[in-house]
Amino acid sequence: MESLGSPVCEVPALLTESAFSQAYREYLEKAGILDGRYRAQKLENGMVALPVLEEKLNVSVQENLLEKIAPGSSCRKTFITNPVFSKRARVQSPAQKLRMDLYNLLESYGIMWTRNLDHDLPHSWQRHGDLVVLSEDCFCDTIWKQLGVELWTSVACSLGVKRLAKQGRVLNDGVRSPNVTLLLGDNSWVEHVDNGIHYTFDLTKCMFSAGNIVEKQRVATLKCSKEVVVDLYAGIGYFTLPFLVHAGAAFVYACEWNPHAVAALRKNLELNKVSHKCQIIEGDNRQLLLQDVADRVNLGLIPTSEAGYLVACRVLKKNTGGMLHIHHNVDCFLSKYEVGAKNIAAQDPRDLQRIIWREWAESTESKIRTFLQEVHNTPWHTSILRIEKVKSYAPHVDHVVLDLDCRPLQ
């Protein structure tokens, strides 16, 4: 196998006069015969050698060139010695550069590149400053183990970073801890800037969800200058910080039970100079003693924040009420029977999604209204203001957010 990183001594070419070289080039390129990896070579005698893919070259190609494309030209096979890579070949994507460098590394160990190794390379990754997190489905072949730490040094160099980590499956431990292994480097704390907000966290201990960016940007546009907000699932500050930094909340109570996320949240409040407007409440928010304080409550836990519904109702101000932002993963898959029963067979798929979201939202609204009346011992009015998709969580599963306005009837 040939690669940009393994130059050859010569490549096959077709030789013709300079006056006919452009016509030759156009025909060969259109026919898929021109080898675009290399530059044409001009010779001192006025001839031009055009690099070609020998396996696609046959007698009929040369006959067409001589008789139809460029009558009067001469055409014969030759070789370009010490070929020069074309501009197009020299412009590589990061993935192409990574492949080239690893090809050369294996070659230096006398290990032959095989086709299955192409499928074992990462084709996307997360970048956090000078650290890249690789996906869990790459570098699984046992051949990589022979290279030891030199493999990770080469990968880091190719991607232009100093540290390297690999993502595993998120742990089902109640706090959605990441399963990330540090491959190169001795410090797993990273920094990330999102919509002008600075985040720092230990990526082996805390998750960072880039997919929530649209919702975080929306939260940043809310007008909360005189509001007290309770963030029931604060994490490292995904929503706590937009509420404070951009939405201008007067004060935020940030609830979090993962000690690693709490450590990062403290740092992030300091980084963004808003620690004086936030109180972190550690532990299980179901045991929260706080009540009758909030103008707005954020329930940003997926797959469901249902365990926090009762708590959210308790912390809302009993005399004025407020807004709940409720996140949930909605299963949008319906069988043909269910679709027919709902009489939506002819609906656009997006309309079908919204019908299912609406059903979930109305069910949630009913639960919240019941909790509010139980907690405050008075009737309440609730109103669905907005239901929007945040992102796709899995096939047929949408992460959506519901804005629910809740007011006591006086």
C-alpha positions in Angstrom: 0.0 0.0 0.0 1.2 3.5 -0.9 0.6 6.5 1.2 1.7 10.2 1.2 4.2 9.4 3.9 5.9 6.7 1.9 7.4 8.3 -1.2 8.1 6.0 -4.2 11.0 6.2 -6.6 8.9 6.3 -9.8 5.3 6.3 -11.0 3.9 5.3 -14.4 3.1 8.2 -16.8 2.1 9.0 -20.4 4.5 11.2 -22.3 3.4 13.7 -24.9 4.3 17.1 -26.3 3.7 20.2 -24.2 1.1 21.6 -26.7 -1.1 18.6 -26.2 -0.6 18.1 -22.4 -3.7 20.1 -21.3 -6.0 18.1 -23.7 -4.4 14.9 -22.4 -4.9 16.0 -18.7 -8.6 16.8 -19.2 -9.3 13.5 -20.8 -7.3 11.4 -18.4 -8.9 13.2 -15.4 -12.4 12.7 -16.6 -11.7 9.0 -17.3 -10.3 8.5 -13.8 -6.9 7.6 -15.2 -4.9 10.6 -14.1 -3.0 10.0 -10.8 -3.9 13.2 -8.9 -1.4 12.4 -6.1 1.5 13.6 -8.2 2.5 16.6 -10.3 3.1 16.4 -14.0 6.8 16.6 -15.0 8.0 19.0 -17.7 11.1 17.7 -19.5 13.8 19.8 -21.1 12.9 18.6 -24.6 9.5 20.2 -24.5 7.7 17.0 -23.5 5.4 16.5 -20.5 4.9 13.3 -18.4 1.4 13.0 -16.9 1.2 10.6 -14.0 -1.4 7.8 -14.5 -2.9 4.8 -12.7 -1.3 2.0 -14.6 -4.1 -0.5 -13.8 -6.6 1.7 -15.6 -4.4 2.3 -18.7 -5.0 0.2 -21.8 -4.4 0.3 -25.6 -7.8 1.9 -26.3 -7.0 4.9 -24.0 -3.8 5.6 -26.0 -5.7 5.2 -29.3 -8.4 7.7 -28.2 -5.7 10.2 -27.2 -3.9 9.9 -30.6 -6.9 9.7 -32.9 -9.7 11.7 -31.2 -8.4 13.9 -28.3 -5.2 15.2 -29.7 -4.5 14.2 -33.4 -0.9 14.8 -34.3 0.4 14.1 -30.8 2.7 11.4 -29.8 1.9 9.2 -26.8 4.1 6.6 -25.1 4.4 5.1 -21.6 7.2 6.2 -19.4 8.0 6.7 -15.7 8.4 9.9 -13.6 11.5 9.5 -11.4 11.3 10.9 -7.9 7.7 12.3 -8.3 6.5 15.3 -6.4 3.2 15.3 -4.6 0.5 17.5 -6.0 -0.9 20.5 -4.0 -4.2 18.6 -3.6 -2.4 15.6 -2.1 -0.3 17.7 0.2 -3.4 19.3 1.7 -4.5 16.7 4.3 -7.3 16.6 6.8 -6.3 15.7 10.4 -7.7 12.2 9.8 -5.5 11.7 6.7 -2.4 13.0 8.5 -3.1 10.7 11.4 -3.4 7.7 9.0 -0.2 8.7 7.2 1.8 9.1 10.4 0.6 5.7 11.8 1.3 4.0 8.5 4.9 5.3 8.7 5.2 4.2 12.4 4.1 0.7 11.6 6.4 0.5 8.6 9.3 1.5 10.9 8.6 -1.5 13.0 8.3 -3.7 9.9 4.6 -4.2 10.4 2.4 -4.3 7.3 -0.6 -2.1 7.1 -3.8 -4.0 6.6 -7.3 -2.9 5.4 -9.0 -3.5 8.8 -6.7 -1.0 10.4 -8.4 1.8 8.4 -11.6 0.9 10.1 -9.9 0.9 13.5 -8.7 4.5 13.3 -10.7 7.4 14.9 -12.6 9.5 12.4 -13.8 12.1 14.9 -12.8 13.2 18.4 -13.4 15.8 21.1 -10.9 18.5 21.6 -10.4 20.3 24.9 -7.5 22.7 24.5 -4.3 20.6 24.4 -6.2 17.3 25.1 -8.1 15.1 22.6 -10.6 12.5 23.7 -10.8 9.5 21.3 -14.0 7.5 20.8 -14.2 4.1 22.5 -14.4 2.2 19.1 -10.9 3.0 17.9 -7.5 1.4 18.4 -9.0 -1.9 19.4 -6.8 -4.2 17.2 -4.1 -6.0 19.2 -1.4 -4.8 16.8 -1.4 -1.4 18.4 -0.2 -2.9 21.8 3.1 -3.6 20.2 3.8 0.1 19.9 3.3 1.0 23.6 3.4 4.6 24.5 5.0 5.5 21.2 1.6 5.0 19.6 -0.1 7.6 21.8 2.8 10.0 21.3 2.5 9.7 17.6 -1.3 10.2 17.7 -1.0 13.3 19.9 1.7 14.8 17.6 -0.5 14.1 14.5 -3.5 15.9 16.1 -1.4 18.7 17.5 -2.0 18.1 21.2 0.0 17.2 24.2 -2.5 15.0 26.1 -4.6 12.1 24.9 -7.6 10.2 26.5 -10.0 7.5 25.3 -13.8 7.5 26.0 -15.5 4.4 27.3 -19.2 3.8 28.1 -20.8 6.1 30.6 -21.0 4.4 34.0 -24.5 3.6 35.3 -23.6 4.7 38.8 -26.4 7.2 39.5 -24.2 10.3 38.6 -23.5 9.4 35.0 -19.7 9.3 35.6 -17.6 9.2 32.4 -15.5 6.2 31.7 -12.4 8.0 30.3 -8.9 6.7 30.4 -5.9 9.1 30.2 -3.5 7.7 27.6 -0.9 10.4 27.5 -0.2 13.1 30.1 -0.6 13.2 33.9 -3.3 15.8 34.3 -6.9 15.2 33.3 -8.3 18.7 34.1 -9.3 20.6 31.0 -10.7 24.0 30.1 -13.5 24.8 27.8 -15.1 28.1 26.7 -18.7 28.0 25.6 -20.7 31.1 24.7 -18.2 33.3 26.6 -18.4 31.1 29.8 -15.3 29.4 31.1 -15.6 25.8 32.3 -12.9 23.6 33.9 -13.4 20.0 34.9 -11.7 16.7 35.3 -12.8 14.8 32.2 -12.2 11.4 33.9 -14.6 12.4 36.6 -17.2 14.7 35.0 -19.2 14.8 31.8 -19.3 17.8 29.4 -22.3 17.8 27.1 -21.6 19.8 24.0 -25.0 18.8 22.6 -26.9 21.1 25.0 -25.3 24.2 23.5 -28.5 25.5 21.9 -30.5 25.2 25.1 -27.6 26.8 27.1 -27.6 29.7 24.6 -31.4 30.1 25.0 -31.1 30.2 28.8 -28.5 32.9 28.4 -31.1 35.1 26.6 -33.7 34.9 29.4 -34.4 38.0 31.5 -33.7 36.9 35.1 -32.3 40.1 36.7 -34.6 40.0 39.8 -35.1 36.3 39.9 -34.0 33.5 42.3 -33.2 30.3 40.4 -32.9 26.8 41.8 -30.9 24.4 39.6 -31.7 21.0 40.8 -29.1 19.1 38.8 -26.3 21.6 38.5 -23.4 19.4 37.4 -20.3 21.5 36.7 -22.6 24.5 36.0 -24.0 23.8 32.5 -27.1 25.9 33.2 -26.2 27.6 36.5 -23.5 29.6 34.8 -25.6 30.9 31.8 -28.3 31.9 34.4 -25.7 33.9 36.3 -23.3 35.2 33.7 -25.7 36.1 30.8 -29.3 35.9 32.1 -28.4 38.0 35.1 -30.1 36.0 37.8 -30.1 37.6 41.2 -29.2 34.4 42.9 -28.9 30.7 42.1 -29.1 27.7 44.4 -27.1 24.9 42.7 -27.9 21.4 43.8 -25.5 18.6 43.0 -24.6 15.2 44.6 -21.5 14.2 42.6 -18.5 15.5 44.6 -16.3 15.7 41.5 -18.9 17.9 39.8 -19.2 20.0 42.9 -15.4 20.6 42.9 -15.5 21.7 39.3 -18.6 23.9 39.9 -16.8 25.8 42.7 -13.8 26.4 40.3 -16.2 27.6 37.5 -18.1 30.0 39.7 -14.7 31.6 40.7 -13.5 31.6 37.1 -16.5 33.5 35.9 -16.6 35.8 39.0 -20.1 34.9 40.1 -19.5 32.8 43.2 -21.0 35.6 45.4 -24.4 35.0 43.7 -24.5 31.2 44.1 -24.9 28.8 47.0 -24.0 25.2 46.2 -26.1 22.6 48.0 -24.4 19.2 48.1 -26.2 15.9 48.3 -29.5 14.3 47.2 -31.9 17.1 46.2 -34.8 14.8 47.2 -33.8 15.6 50.8 -33.6 19.4 50.1 -35.0 21.5 52.9 -35.2 24.6 50.8 -38.7 25.8 50.0 -40.7 28.9 48.9 -37.7 30.7 47.4 -37.6 30.2 43.6 -39.0 32.3 40.7 -37.5 29.7 38.3 -36.5 26.0 38.6 -34.2 24.2 36.2 -34.6 20.4 36.0 -31.9 19.5 33.6 -31.4 15.7 34.2 -31.8 13.1 31.5 -33.2 10.6 30.8 -35.7 12.0 33.2 -35.9 14.6 36.0 -39.2 13.2 37.3 -37.7 12.5 40.7 -37.3 16.2 41.1 -40.9 17.3 40.3 -42.0 17.3 43.9 -38.9 19.2 45.0 -39.4 21.8 42.3 -43.0 22.4 43.5 -41.8 22.9 47.1 -39.1 25.5 46.2 -41.4 27.6 43.9 -42.6 30.7 45.7 -46.0 29.8 47.1 -47.5 33.3 46.6 -46.3 34.1 43.1 -45.2 30.8 41.5 -42.8 30.7 38.6 -41.3 28.8 35.7 -40.1 25.2 35.5 -37.7 24.1 32.8 -38.1 20.3 32.6 -35.8 18.1 30.6 -36.8 14.6 29.5 -35.9 11.9 27.0 -39.1 11.2 25.0 -39.5 7.9 23.2 -40.9 8.8 19.8 -41.2 5.3 18.3 -44.7 4.3 17.5 -45.8 1.0 15.9 -48.0 1.0 12.8 -51.0 0.1 15.1 -50.3 3.0 17.4 -49.9 5.4 14.5 -53.2 4.2 13.0 -55.0 4.5 16.4 -53.9 8.1 16.7 -55.1 8.8 13.1 -51.8 10.4 12.2 -50.7 8.0 9.4 -50.5 10.8 6.8 -48.7 13.2 9.1 -45.3 14.6 8.4 -42.7 12.7 10.7 -41.9 16.0 12.4 -45.6 16.6 13.2 -45.7 13.1 14.6 -42.8 13.9 16.9 -44.5 17.0 18.2 -47.7 15.1 18.9 -45.7 12.7 21.1 -43.8 15.5 22.8 -47.1 17.2 23.5 -48.6 14.0 25.0 -45.6 13.8 27.4 -45.8 17.5 28.2 -49.5 17.3 29.1 -49.0 14.3 31.2 -46.1 16.1 33.0 -48.2 19.2 33.5 -50.9 17.1 35.1 -48.4 15.6 37.6 -46.9 19.0 38.4 -50.3 20.6 39.0 -51.2 17.8 41.4 -48.0 18.1 43.3 -48.4 21.9 43.5 -51.9 21.6 45.0 -50.7 19.0 47.5 -47.6 20.9 48.6 -49.2 24.3 48.9 -52.8 23.2 49.8 -54.3 25.6 47.2 -55.4 25.3 43.6 -52.8 26.2 40.9 -52.9 27.1 37.2 -50.3 25.6 34.9 -49.6 26.5 31.3 -47.3 24.9 28.7 -45.4 27.7 27.1 -42.8 25.8 25.0 -41.7 22.3 24.0 -38.5 22.1 22.1 -36.0 19.4 21.1 -32.6 19.9 22.6 -30.9 17.0 20.7 -31.3 13.4 19.5 -30.4 11.1 22.4 -30.7 7.8 20.5 -32.7 6.5 17.5 -36.3 7.5 18.1 -35.4 9.1 21.4 -35.5 12.9 21.6 -34.1 15.0 24.5 -36.7 17.7 24.9 -37.3 20.6 27.3 -40.7 21.8 28.5 -41.2 25.4 29.8 -44.1 25.2 32.3 -45.6 28.3 33.8 -47.0 27.6 37.3 -49.1 30.2 39.2 -51.3 29.9 42.3 -55.0 30.8 41.9 -55.8 33.6 44.3 
